[in-house]
Amino acid sequence: MLLASKADRNGSMSGKAKSKTTDKLKRPAPEEEAVQDIEQLLLFNDEAGPDVDDDEDLTDSEESVYSGLEDSGSDSEDDDDDEEEEDKEAEISSSAEVKSGIETAPQGQDAKGKPSKQQSKSQKSAPKKKVKAEGENEKLERQPSSAALGDEYEQDSSDEEDIRNTVGNIPMEWYKDYPHIGYDLDGKKIFKPIRNKDELDEFLEKMDNPDYWRTVHDKMTGSDIRLTDEQIDLVHRLQKGQFGDVSFNQYEPSIDFFSHETMIHPVTNRPEHKRSFIPSLIEKEKVSRLVHAIKMGWIKPRKPKDHTPQYYDLWAKEDPNSILGRHKMHVPAPKLKLPGHEESYNPPPEYLLTEEEKLAWEQQEAEERKLNFIPQKFSCLRAVPAFQRFIHERFERCLDLYLCPRQRKMRVNVDPEDLIPKLPKPKDLQPFPTMQSLVYRGHTNLVRCISLSPSGQWLASGSDDCTVRFWEVSTARCMKTVEVEGAVKSIAWNPNPALCLVAVSLERSVVVLNPGLGDILVSSVTEQLISSFVEPEEEKTQAVQWVVPETEALEKGVRLIIRHPKSVKQVTWHGKGDYLASVMPDNGNTQVLIHQLSKRRSQNPFRKNKGLVQCVAFHPSRPAFFVATQRYVRVYNLIKQELTKKLLANCKWVSSMAIHPGGDNVICGSYDSRLTWFDLDLSTKPYKVLRHHKKALRGVAFHKSYPLFASASDDGSVIVCHGMVYNDLLQNPLIVPVKVLKGHEITRDLGVLDVAFHPTQPWVFSSGADSTIRLFT
């Protein structure tokens, strides 16, 4: 009985996969199961007995016992409830007989615990019904244990596929376009569940369902599976890289099978192989080949090593066979300086030191001395004593050889000409001013500013001697001198050729003059413009005061005086000639003012000024206004009244500014002797920085028609550069310095204070601290 039940369990465990699919088709009734148990016991006992009937056919249930497909009684209960009800009567009537039969079984066993042959015969010949009843009773006795176990497959944790879907291990994407997802055991289609969930439904389920986080969609069956706590714990363990089984001990004590101790019993007790006693034929062949090679002289025996130390000359170069002579990176020994006249025993008298020179030589440091010894004179060679510093000098020479850095540094073979940028020759860029032609003398103090008339016939200059002088350009003759109330800081000729006006800034006022030079018609039009002004009925309060001068000043040529609250540093005109801007460098908010001449109106364009304003300029063609502070140049749109660009000058500090006639390039001079060129279309940072001057730059200027610009500096020079701006936006401006013009003397650490180009000719004018104005042509 025990053997049969054990076979049952082994069979059910080994054939678990088969039994799952075949039990439903071939599963024995409970009565048949009991018969199997008893018959199997009889078969085991009568294996070699002569009375066994070999011709008896095995039933399906008997086959299942041998094939390992026998299942436990608990699985068949549900399937065979009807048969149990039918046989209840037989079970009750024969229970007494079964009990007695089972209880007498131990008495009929032989010494080895097997039933005797006689007993097995009698059991074999017993009626089938009795056997059936015995099986039932045995089943009843075994029932408590099976009930305690429950369904064997309920706790099955094997990794086999879910038997509800029989498609096997294939990608479930193959069923993507079909309404079903596979087939069940009966071959019927498993239809997909109706899942019409959109993202909103998913979200609502996520909010409402508390188990949403532990729900997994099974692609095999198309259903949602809620994971148990054990499964979630398993997932967490696997995510942490731990073992899936909780009870698994990864730190099991290792068993040292191959220990260092010599054991009595071998690990393997296999007898030695035959080949370990027979000499190897392959090795014999190898040895014979090596012996033949040694005999023929192909293999030389090893020479004994020579342990005597080798010495070689570290600096040997002459001998080509020496170790270092053949070396590619060998550095030859540095040559000693050959002895000169001063080392002679009878040197010429000019090499002998005087007493003062000897004293100075002794006071000098050893490294600073030109000679390591004092030259001495002897009458003949016999009188020359032994050289005192001989050993010292030899030792120093050895140190030089020993400590010389013997590393050859690879020089970059670059032609110095390639490092210089390829610029055109200055003679190809003519015309530009090259020589001084005229000197305009007359001022008694430094000339701060100059300006030319639009025709180029007249030159106006302002000086610290409180005078404004008007010169004829071609003859250097002073045509008119106007005395003013203070030192002239800035002067600007009106760029409109139909008017003859000059604006002069001095102390706290801007004076507008009519010099009355040139065409009488132009002069009379200018007078008409100024006299035609009609005062408005309602006077608005302005930041400045417009004053009509008295008769004495009118005779000098003064037509208007614009009084400012602070001292004015610079004045500049708009291209049309009706507006002019003045600069009052101060920390207040009224640093820049724009005045309209025809309406005698002034306005402050900026509510707040950022930084200390140095100079301003109008754009030659567009409605743009450039304001240069100490570090930045800001470009404003006058129509939109907004900041369009902020240029970073990268210098300390901006002193002067000029705008290219095209309007897309700006140059700035600075007090740290730099000239920065800005390309407005390219970047807000300088396109090029020129450091040709040695001292602060005082003025910069562009020529109106020629591709030239000039810079004036305190080092007394004017540098003229070729600055070609191309219409092609892809081509960068070409900047080439072409000429350095000198002539001004430096006075009180000041050199050239202003520079201006002739409107039509390639001539440049410069005014200096030496009270002169010079023309270079």
DRENMAR-12152 format. One line per 5 residues: number of its first residue (from 1); their letters; for each residue z, x, y of C-alpha. Coordinates in steps of 0.25 Angstrom, whole numbers. Each point is the difference from the previous one (the first is absolute). Last residue first. Layout:
<atoms>
NUM	A	Z/X/Y ~ ...
</atoms>
This chain:
<atoms>
777	TFLRI	-192/194/462 ~ 15/2/3 ~ 5/-5/13 ~ 14/5/5 ~ 11/-7/8
772	TSDAG	10/9/7 ~ 15/-1/3 ~ 4/10/-10 ~ 7/-11/-8 ~ -14/-4/-5
767	SSFVW	-11/-10/2 ~ -12/0/-10 ~ -14/-5/1 ~ -10/-1/-11 ~ -15/0/0
762	PQTPH	-10/-6/-10 ~ -7/-8/11 ~ 0/-15/2 ~ 15/-5/3 ~ 5/14/2
757	FAVDL	12/2/-9 ~ 15/1/3 ~ 12/9/-2 ~ 14/0/5 ~ 12/9/1
752	VGLDR	-5/13/-4 ~ 11/11/-1 ~ 15/-2/3 ~ 11/10/-3 ~ 3/1/15
747	TIEHG	-15/4/2 ~ -9/4/-11 ~ -14/4/6 ~ -12/-8/-2 ~ -13/7/-5
742	KLVKV	-1/-3/-15 ~ -10/-9/-8 ~ 1/0/-15 ~ -14/-5/-6 ~ -6/-7/-12
737	PVILP	11/-7/-8 ~ -7/-8/-10 ~ 4/-15/-4 ~ -10/-8/-8 ~ 4/-15/-1
732	NQLLD	0/-5/-14 ~ -13/-6/-6 ~ 2/-14/-7 ~ 0/-7/13 ~ -14/4/3
727	NYVMG	0/-1/15 ~ 4/15/1 ~ 11/6/9 ~ -3/14/4 ~ 12/8/6
722	HCVIV	-4/14/4 ~ 12/6/6 ~ 3/7/14 ~ 14/7/1 ~ 5/2/14
717	SGDDS	10/12/1 ~ 12/3/9 ~ 10/0/-12 ~ 6/-13/7 ~ -12/-8/-7
712	ASAFL	-12/-7/4 ~ -9/-7/-11 ~ -14/-3/0 ~ -10/-10/-7 ~ -15/1/-2
707	PYSKH	-10/-9/-7 ~ -8/-2/13 ~ -1/-13/7 ~ 14/-4/6 ~ 7/13/-3
702	FAVGR	14/-1/-6 ~ 12/5/7 ~ 14/6/-3 ~ 11/4/9 ~ 14/8/0
697	LAKKH	0/6/-14 ~ 13/8/-3 ~ -2/15/-4 ~ -7/8/-10 ~ -13/-8/0
692	HRLVK	-9/-1/-12 ~ 9/-9/-9 ~ -10/-11/-3 ~ 4/-13/-8 ~ -11/-8/-7
687	YPKTS	-1/-14/-5 ~ 14/-3/6 ~ 7/-12/-6 ~ -3/-15/3 ~ -12/2/-9
682	LDLDF	-15/-1/-1 ~ -6/-10/10 ~ 9/5/11 ~ -4/15/-2 ~ 11/8/6
677	WTLRS	-1/14/5 ~ 13/8/2 ~ 1/12/10 ~ 13/8/-3 ~ 7/9/10
672	DYSGC	14/-6/-3 ~ -1/-7/14 ~ -11/-9/-5 ~ -14/-3/2 ~ -6/-13/-5
667	IVNDG	-14/-3/-4 ~ -6/-14/-3 ~ -12/-4/-8 ~ -6/-14/-2 ~ -3/-3/15
662	GPHIA	-15/5/0 ~ 4/7/13 ~ 11/8/-7 ~ 14/-3/5 ~ 9/10/7
657	MSSVW	15/2/-1 ~ 11/9/6 ~ 14/5/-2 ~ 4/-5/-14 ~ 13/6/-4
652	KCNAL	3/6/-10 ~ -10/-2/-11 ~ -4/-9/-12 ~ -9/-9/9 ~ 2/-13/-8
647	LKKTL	-10/-10/5 ~ 5/-15/1 ~ -12/-10/-1 ~ -3/-14/4 ~ 12/-4/9
642	EQKIL	-2/-14/6 ~ -4/-6/13 ~ -12/-7/-7 ~ -9/3/13 ~ 7/13/3
637	NYVRV	0/6/-14 ~ 10/11/-1 ~ -1/14/-6 ~ 13/8/-1 ~ 0/15/0
632	YRQTA	13/5/-6 ~ 10/12/1 ~ 3/1/15 ~ -6/-13/4 ~ -15/-1/2
627	VFFAP	-5/-14/4 ~ -15/-4/-3 ~ -6/-13/6 ~ -11/-7/-7 ~ -10/-10/6
622	RSPHF	-12/8/-6 ~ -10/9/8 ~ 7/13/5 ~ 14/-4/-6 ~ 10/1/11
617	AVCQV	10/11/1 ~ 15/3/0 ~ 10/12/2 ~ 14/4/-4 ~ 7/-13/-3
612	LGKNK	14/3/-5 ~ 3/-8/-12 ~ -2/-15/-3 ~ -3/-8/12 ~ 5/-14/1
607	RFPNQ	-7/-12/7 ~ -13/7/1 ~ -12/-3/9 ~ 8/2/13 ~ -9/-7/10
602	SRRKS	-5/4/14 ~ -9/-9/9 ~ -8/5/12 ~ -11/-10/-3 ~ -12/10/1
597	LQHIL	9/12/-4 ~ 6/-5/-13 ~ 12/8/-4 ~ 5/3/-14 ~ 15/5/-1
592	VQTNG	6/9/-11 ~ 14/5/-1 ~ 6/-14/5 ~ 10/-2/-12 ~ 9/11/3
587	NDPMV	2/14/-6 ~ -8/7/10 ~ -14/6/1 ~ -7/-8/11 ~ -15/-1/-4
582	SALYD	-11/-7/9 ~ -12/-8/-4 ~ -12/-3/8 ~ -9/-13/0 ~ -12/-3/8
577	GKGHW	-9/13/-4 ~ -8/-6/-12 ~ 5/12/-9 ~ 15/-2/3 ~ 6/10/9
572	TVQKV	12/10/-3 ~ 13/3/7 ~ 11/9/-5 ~ 14/5/3 ~ 5/-11/10
567	SKPHR	14/1/5 ~ 8/-13/-1 ~ 0/-14/7 ~ -15/1/3 ~ -7/-1/14
562	IILRV	-15/-3/-1 ~ -6/6/13 ~ -14/-4/4 ~ -11/5/9 ~ 3/15/3
557	GKELA	-12/7/6 ~ 7/9/9 ~ -3/-10/12 ~ 7/-11/-8 ~ 12/9/-1
552	ETEPV	1/0/15 ~ -4/-15/2 ~ 12/-4/-9 ~ -1/-2/-15 ~ -2/-14/-8
547	VWQVA	11/-1/-10 ~ 0/-6/-14 ~ 14/-1/-5 ~ 3/2/-15 ~ 7/-9/-11
542	QTKEE	-6/-12/6 ~ 6/-13/6 ~ -11/-10/1 ~ -5/-4/14 ~ -4/-14/2
537	EPEVF	-11/-2/10 ~ -8/12/-5 ~ -4/12/9 ~ -15/1/2 ~ -6/14/-4
532	SSILQ	-14/2/7 ~ 5/13/6 ~ 1/8/-13 ~ -14/-4/-5 ~ -7/1/13
527	ETVSS	6/15/2 ~ -6/3/-14 ~ -13/-6/3 ~ 0/9/13 ~ 3/12/-8
522	VLIDG	-11/-3/-10 ~ -10/-2/11 ~ 4/13/7 ~ -4/8/-12 ~ 8/13/-2
517	LGPNL	15/2/5 ~ 8/-11/7 ~ 13/5/-7 ~ 5/-14/-3 ~ 14/1/-4
512	VVVSR	9/-9/-9 ~ 15/5/0 ~ 9/-2/-12 ~ 15/1/4 ~ 13/4/-5
507	ELSVA	-2/16/1 ~ -15/2/1 ~ -11/-7/-8 ~ -14/1/6 ~ -11/-10/-2
502	VLCLA	-14/4/5 ~ -11/-11/5 ~ -15/1/2 ~ -5/-12/-6 ~ -14/-4/-6
497	PNPNW	1/12/-10 ~ 12/-7/-7 ~ 8/11/-7 ~ 11/0/12 ~ 5/14/2
492	AISKV	13/3/-6 ~ 12/9/5 ~ 13/3/-6 ~ 13/7/4 ~ -2/3/15
487	AGEVE	12/6/7 ~ 5/-9/11 ~ -3/-8/13 ~ -15/3/0 ~ -10/9/8
482	VTKMC	-15/-3/-2 ~ -9/12/0 ~ -15/-2/1 ~ -13/7/-4 ~ 6/13/-7
477	RATSV	-12/8/-3 ~ -2/5/-15 ~ -15/0/2 ~ -5/-9/-11 ~ 12/-8/-2
472	EWFRV	3/-4/14 ~ 15/-1/1 ~ 10/-11/4 ~ 14/4/2 ~ 13/-8/-1
467	TCDDS	12/7/6 ~ 15/0/-2 ~ 0/15/-4 ~ 3/-4/-14 ~ -14/-2/-2
462	GSALW	-11/-11/-2 ~ -15/2/-2 ~ -12/-8/3 ~ -14/5/-5 ~ -13/-5/6
457	QGSPS	-15/0/-5 ~ 3/-4/-14 ~ -6/-14/2 ~ 12/-7/-5 ~ 9/8/9
452	LSICR	8/11/-7 ~ 16/1/-2 ~ 10/11/1 ~ 15/1/-2 ~ 12/9/1
447	VLNTH	-5/11/10 ~ 11/10/2 ~ 3/3/14 ~ -7/5/12 ~ -13/-8/-3
442	GRYVL	-13/6/7 ~ -8/7/-11 ~ -11/-6/-9 ~ -5/11/-10 ~ -14/-1/-4
437	SQMTP	-8/5/-12 ~ 9/4/-12 ~ -8/2/-13 ~ -2/-7/-13 ~ -1/-15/2
432	FPQLD	-7/-8/-11 ~ -15/-2/-3 ~ -1/5/-12 ~ 4/-4/-14 ~ -9/10/-7
427	KPKPL	6/12/8 ~ 14/-4/-5 ~ -4/2/-15 ~ 1/-12/-9 ~ 13/-1/-8
422	KPILD	2/3/-15 ~ 15/0/-1 ~ 5/14/-2 ~ 6/2/-15 ~ -14/3/-5
417	EPDVN	-1/12/9 ~ 13/6/-6 ~ -8/1/-14 ~ 10/-5/-10 ~ 3/9/-12
412	VRMKR	14/-5/-3 ~ 8/12/-3 ~ 6/1/-14 ~ 13/6/0 ~ 2/12/-9
407	QRPCL	14/2/-4 ~ 6/14/-2 ~ 11/-2/11 ~ 3/15/3 ~ 14/2/-5
402	YLDLC	-3/12/-9 ~ -10/7/8 ~ 7/-2/13 ~ 13/4/-6 ~ -7/13/-6
397	REFRE	-5/3/14 ~ 14/-2/6 ~ 6/10/-11 ~ -11/10/4 ~ 4/-1/14
392	HIFRQ	15/1/-2 ~ -3/12/-9 ~ -8/7/11 ~ 8/-4/12 ~ 5/14/3
387	FAPVA	-13/7/-1 ~ 3/15/-4 ~ -1/9/13 ~ -13/4/7 ~ 2/15/5
382	RLCSF	-10/5/-10 ~ -11/-10/5 ~ 1/7/14 ~ 5/-3/14 ~ 6/-13/-3
377	KQPIF	-1/-13/8 ~ 8/-13/-4 ~ -5/-14/0 ~ 12/-10/-1 ~ 1/-8/-13
372	NLKRE	-2/-14/-5 ~ -11/-3/10 ~ -3/-13/7 ~ 14/-4/0 ~ 4/-15/0
367	EAEQQ	4/0/-14 ~ 10/11/1 ~ 6/-6/12 ~ -2/7/14 ~ 12/8/6
362	EWALK	-5/13/-6 ~ -14/-2/5 ~ 4/-3/14 ~ 8/13/0 ~ -12/8/-5
357	EEETL	-9/-7/10 ~ 9/4/11 ~ 1/14/-5 ~ -15/1/-1 ~ -7/-2/-13
352	LYEPP	-11/9/-5 ~ -13/-7/-3 ~ -6/4/13 ~ 3/15/-3 ~ -10/1/-11
347	PNYSE	7/1/-14 ~ 4/13/-6 ~ 7/-3/-13 ~ -10/-12/-1 ~ 6/-14/-2
342	EHGPL	-3/-5/14 ~ -15/4/-3 ~ -1/-11/-11 ~ 4/-1/-14 ~ -8/-10/-9
337	KLKPA	7/-13/-1 ~ 3/-2/-15 ~ -10/-9/-8 ~ 5/-13/-6 ~ -1/1/-15
332	PVHMK	-11/-8/-6 ~ 1/-15/-4 ~ -5/-4/-14 ~ -5/-14/-1 ~ -11/3/-10
327	HRGLI	8/10/-8 ~ -8/11/-6 ~ 7/11/9 ~ 14/-7/-4 ~ 0/5/-14
322	SNPDE	-7/13/2 ~ -14/3/-5 ~ -6/-1/14 ~ 8/11/5 ~ 0/1/15
317	KAWLD	8/-13/2 ~ 14/3/-5 ~ 11/-7/8 ~ 10/-3/-10 ~ -3/13/-8
312	YYQPT	3/-3/-15 ~ 12/2/-9 ~ 0/-4/-15 ~ 13/-1/-8 ~ 0/5/-14
307	HDKPK	1/-12/-10 ~ -13/3/-7 ~ -1/-12/-10 ~ -5/4/-14 ~ -14/-4/-3
302	RPKIW	-3/-13/-8 ~ -9/1/-12 ~ -15/-1/4 ~ -8/-12/-6 ~ -15/2/-2
297	GMKIA	2/14/-6 ~ -7/-4/-13 ~ 12/2/-8 ~ 8/-8/10 ~ -10/-11/-1
292	HVLRS	0/0/-16 ~ 15/-1/0 ~ -1/-12/9 ~ -10/-7/-8 ~ 8/3/-13
287	VKEKE	12/-6/6 ~ -7/-13/4 ~ -6/-1/-14 ~ 14/1/-6 ~ 6/-10/10
282	ILSPI	-11/-10/-5 ~ 3/3/-15 ~ 15/-3/2 ~ 9/7/-11 ~ 5/-10/-10
277	FSRKH	15/-4/-1 ~ 1/-9/13 ~ -13/-7/-5 ~ 8/-6/-12 ~ 8/-8/9
272	EPRNT	16/1/0 ~ 7/-11/-7 ~ 5/-12/10 ~ 15/-1/2 ~ -1/-4/14
267	VPHIM	11/2/10 ~ 7/10/-10 ~ 13/-2/-5 ~ 11/10/1 ~ -1/1/15
262	TEHSF	-2/12/9 ~ 6/-3/14 ~ -9/0/12 ~ -3/-15/-2 ~ -13/-6/-4
257	FDISP	4/-15/-2 ~ 9/0/13 ~ 2/-15/0 ~ 0/-5/15 ~ 11/-9/5
252	EYQNF	-7/-13/5 ~ -1/1/15 ~ -11/-11/1 ~ 9/-11/-6 ~ -7/-12/-2
247	SVDGF	9/-13/1 ~ -7/-5/12 ~ -14/1/-6 ~ -10/1/11 ~ 3/14/3
242	QGKQL	1/4/15 ~ -11/3/10 ~ 6/-9/11 ~ -11/-9/-2 ~ 2/-1/-15
237	RHVLD	15/-4/2 ~ -4/-10/11 ~ -10/-6/-10 ~ 10/-1/-11 ~ 10/-6/9
232	IQEDT	-10/-11/3 ~ -3/-2/-14 ~ 15/-1/-4 ~ 2/-10/12 ~ -12/-9/-5
227	LRIDS	-13/0/6 ~ -6/-14/3 ~ -14/-1/-5 ~ -12/-7/7 ~ -11/-4/-9
222	GTMKD	-15/4/-2 ~ 2/3/-14 ~ -5/15/0 ~ 1/1/15 ~ 15/-1/0
217	HVTRW	5/-3/14 ~ 13/6/3 ~ 12/-7/6 ~ 13/8/4 ~ -2/-1/15
212	YDPND	-4/-14/-1 ~ 13/-4/-6 ~ 6/-7/12 ~ -12/-8/1 ~ -1/-7/14
207	MKELF	-4/12/9 ~ -10/7/-10 ~ -5/-14/-4 ~ -3/-3/15 ~ -7/13/1
202	EDLED	-8/-2/-12 ~ -4/-14/5 ~ -4/6/13 ~ -8/11/-7 ~ -8/-10/-8
197	KNRIP	4/-5/-13 ~ -11/-8/-8 ~ 6/5/-13 ~ -4/-10/-11 ~ 5/6/-13
192	KFIKK	-11/8/-7 ~ -5/-7/-13 ~ 4/6/-14 ~ -12/-3/-8 ~ 2/-4/-15
187	GDLDY	-1/10/-11 ~ 12/-5/-7 ~ 8/12/3 ~ -3/-1/15 ~ -12/4/7
182	GIHPY	-3/6/14 ~ 1/-2/15 ~ -8/-13/2 ~ -7/-5/12 ~ -10/12/-1
177	DKYWE	-4/9/12 ~ 12/10/-1 ~ 0/0/-15 ~ -5/14/-1 ~ 10/4/11
172	MPING	11/-2/-11 ~ -4/15/-5 ~ 1/0/-15 ~ 12/3/-9 ~ -1/-13/-10
167	VTNRI	-6/-13/3 ~ 11/-7/-8 ~ 8/-7/11 ~ 13/-6/-5 ~ 3/12/-8
162	DEEDS	5/8/12 ~ -4/15/-3 ~ 10/9/-7 ~ 10/8/7 ~ 11/-3/-10
157	SDQEY	13/-6/6 ~ 2/-11/-10 ~ 13/-8/4 ~ -6/-13/-3 ~ -9/6/-12
152	EDGLA	11/-1/-10 ~ 4/-14/4 ~ 15/-2/-2 ~ 9/12/-5 ~ 12/-8/-2
147	ASSPQ	-8/-11/-7 ~ -5/10/-9 ~ 13/5/-4 ~ 6/-14/-2 ~ -12/-4/-8
142	RELKE	1/10/-12 ~ 9/-9/-8 ~ -9/-12/2 ~ -12/8/-3 ~ 7/4/-13
137	NEGEA	2/-14/-3 ~ -15/-4/2 ~ -4/12/-8 ~ 9/-5/-12 ~ -6/-14/2
132	KVKKK	-14/5/-2 ~ 4/8/-12 ~ 6/-12/-6 ~ -13/-8/4 ~ -8/11/-7
127	PASKQ	7/-2/-14 ~ 6/12/-5 ~ -9/10/-9 ~ 1/11/10 ~ 15/-1/2
122	SKSQQ	2/1/-15 ~ -9/12/-1 ~ 7/7/12 ~ 13/-3/-7 ~ -5/7/-13
117	KSPKG	-6/12/8 ~ 13/3/6 ~ 2/-1/16 ~ 1/13/7 ~ 13/6/5
112	KADQG	-2/13/-7 ~ 10/-3/-11 ~ -7/-13/-4 ~ 0/-13/8 ~ 3/-13/-8
107	QPATE	14/-2/6 ~ -5/1/14 ~ -9/-12/-2 ~ 10/-9/-4 ~ 4/-5/14
102	IGSKV	-15/-2/3 ~ -2/-9/-12 ~ 13/-8/3 ~ -4/-2/14 ~ -14/-5/-3
97	EASSS	5/-10/-11 ~ 10/-6/10 ~ -11/-1/11 ~ -10/-7/-9 ~ 2/-14/4
92	IEAEK	2/2/15 ~ -12/9/2 ~ -9/-9/-8 ~ 4/-12/9 ~ -2/8/13
87	DEEEE	-15/4/-5 ~ -7/-10/8 ~ 7/3/13 ~ -2/15/-1 ~ -15/-3/-2
82	DDDDD	-1/-7/13 ~ 8/11/8 ~ -11/11/-4 ~ -5/5/12 ~ 13/1/8
77	ESDSG	7/7/-11 ~ -10/10/-3 ~ 4/10/11 ~ 15/-1/-4 ~ -3/4/-15
72	SDELG	-5/14/4 ~ -15/3/-3 ~ -7/6/-12 ~ -13/7/4 ~ 4/13/-7
67	SYVSE	-12/-1/-9 ~ 9/-1/-12 ~ 8/-12/4 ~ -13/-6/6 ~ -6/0/-13
62	ESDTL	11/-7/-6 ~ -1/-11/10 ~ -15/-1/-3 ~ 3/-2/-14 ~ -2/11/-10
57	DEDDD	-7/-3/-13 ~ 7/2/-13 ~ -9/9/-9 ~ 11/11/0 ~ 10/-9/-8
52	VDPGA	12/9/0 ~ 6/2/-14 ~ -3/15/-2 ~ 10/4/11 ~ -4/12/10
47	EDNFL	1/-8/13 ~ 9/-10/-6 ~ 11/2/10 ~ -9/1/13 ~ -8/-12/-5
42	LLQEI	13/-8/-2 ~ 5/3/14 ~ -13/-4/6 ~ 0/-13/-8 ~ 14/-3/6
37	DQVAE	-4/3/15 ~ -14/-6/-2 ~ 6/-13/-6 ~ 9/-1/13 ~ -12/1/9
32	EEPAP	-7/-10/-8 ~ 11/-10/3 ~ 0/4/15 ~ -15/-3/0 ~ -9/12/1
27	RKLKD	-8/4/13 ~ -15/2/-2 ~ -7/-5/13 ~ 11/1/10 ~ 5/12/-6
22	TTKSK	-13/7/1 ~ -1/4/15 ~ 15/4/2 ~ 1/6/-15 ~ -11/10/3
17	AKGSM	7/6/12 ~ 14/0/-7 ~ -5/6/-13 ~ 10/12/0 ~ 11/-8/5
12	SGNRD	-2/-13/-9 ~ -2/8/-12 ~ 12/8/2 ~ 8/-12/3 ~ -5/-7/-13
7	AKSAL	1/12/-8 ~ 15/1/4 ~ 1/-15/-4 ~ -6/3/-14 ~ 9/12/-2
2	LM	13/-8/3 ~ -4/-11/-9
</atoms>
